[in-house]
């Protein structure tokens, strides 16, 4: 039942126009940025951690493209707001450059895997509906004999 609800919801959001999907993805990533800024005292050494949840949510609800967009937007937000020098897209520490690069690679992998799983889930749901209809027809045919 939960799985059917997820499929139904993602079917609706994936049918939104592209601009609405990107606005939705931007809103999700921005909300996670605000949450991250509020938690800065609790997660000082993990500036990009919460963005993985935003990438996952955008990838589940929308398309592969919006998932990839969420990765890049998250990296931009992290560089601008969370990594020194603050309020600049320049990243001064070599370890931050490496961390941001790994974040982008892992985020894109998450986006692609979620998109593939979502496509498989929708296909399985479609095939299940077709099998249910075929079974109903077979039952009717057997009862007519």
ABEGO torsion letter per residue (X at the ends): XAAAAAAAAAAAAAABBAAAAAAAAAAAAAAAAAAAAAAAAABAABAAAAAAAAAAAAAAABBAAAAAAAAAAAAAAAAAAABOBBGBABBABAAAAAAAAAAAAAAAAAAAAAAAAAAAAAAAAAAAAAAAAAAAAAAAAAAAX
